[in-house]
């Protein structure tokens, strides 16, 4: 450490952050959209009406369907449409497996008024976007987990070294000095990092905890040995249900589920039933566990356990079990934010955008800092510098355009096209590849890369602001109708697209109108005025939020 | 919920006013005395405590703490932008935000 501790940390922060920045940007942006995953699901299946059934109807429909599909099952699981996470009735079943193996499982979404399986267009929905933030796409999941995991570890290191190298966290807490080139980029990067620091730390750390067993397998191996069987033994022990009822293999009818649900509702209040979990349905040893809505970061629900045949309330199970388990569940719960009501959900979304913008500004800062010296070189900027410039543009503006393309594909692909949900995703990645190629066209002309930024920003502006129009043309849920009907979900998503589009347009406009002033100075005095040669790179829309 | 945001915002602006540079941005024609700065800083920390207490009363300790952090991220970023682009709006919100929450 010949340069001292802080300089070493600055080096780690700069290069560690840069090397994985683009993947982190992808992870943060898709993960942030995940806070509205079910809302996006519904937007992407516009044919489906809003579920307005009662609990009674949902239970009748679910039980009838399960009896039809899964007699003699080991487990039935009913999620009634009582929360945002479950806008439609969902059933799941698991048949008994052979010796020690998991049986066949199935699940269905049902219309809880008619009892039909829910149709609607095939779509990846918000779930596919959400899944990408930890499993990426086109890659085996194990490989993806490792890639995301290593990037997250870099992120954690970047957060900690960032705190170390930030000299005036409190004094500069509210500081943002615009129009000052590199200084402004550092200010905004600091502002985005510091104001949402607890979120950034929590989300990165808890993200790693999700896959702790994947990332640190040797800790398990040291007690359980290696190999798949050992792993299975560990998980069986870890997640074992303590009071699992053994099958009696004597037939007995299931008692009334609605009576049990009524008991739960009288204890917790209406709409507080999150799920009904039935072990050994149709057997003399049936158990019904009714889970409560999540109302805190702890990721598990308190349960009421009933005897499935007599309908008698057996026990009241607390959500928290052991202390380590509680810590883990709390971190995972904080990460997922399933407990968050609408206000808190928007705050989660905003914090996610701040994190995305933090990554973007960090990477832009890297180029802004080096661009003047690079442009002065006789043979032009280095390959590495050009690479970063192009990847930045193709990712920071390219990825949002690609995500818009995902939504466009949802509305434009033929509804009966067999591979449509795959092609939604292909469209997204093809468009992303397109924007990256366009950014690499800027390769020989780094000096004019601002022009390419402007083009892509306008494209993003058009892609987002026209989405509500496309929605109006291709479905019967146009924005005025959503507003009149009080369908806030559709209205809010359309409005969010519109606002995103406007922010992109605003950024493009601002950038466009700065270029003519900066350009002549570039040629006149490249060395004299450091700030003049930095084309004011644009703010990302996330910052403007 | 809006009152909680108003509290977080007022906390931020109070702490902000206690700093010379930001005081100049918000009230360019006035000078801040060390005594006032101290007073503002202390009130800011007390307001911070009050915001935390209010949020935990509102939605419970566990969710309340998450809410506080989210609100402060939003309030601090908003304030930092307003300081530069619309300092008068920044001051106006001190009155407007709590009023809006009463509506």
Interface residues (C-beta under 8 A of the other chain):
Chain A: X171 X173 X174 X175 X176 X177 X178 X191 X192 X195 X196 X198 X199 X295 X296 X297 X298 X334 X339 X340 X343 X344 X347 X348 X350 X351 X354
Chain B: X1 X12 X15 X16 X19 X21 X22 X60 X62 X63 X66 X67 X69 X70 X71 X72 X73 X74 X76 X77 X79 X80 X81 X83 X84 X85
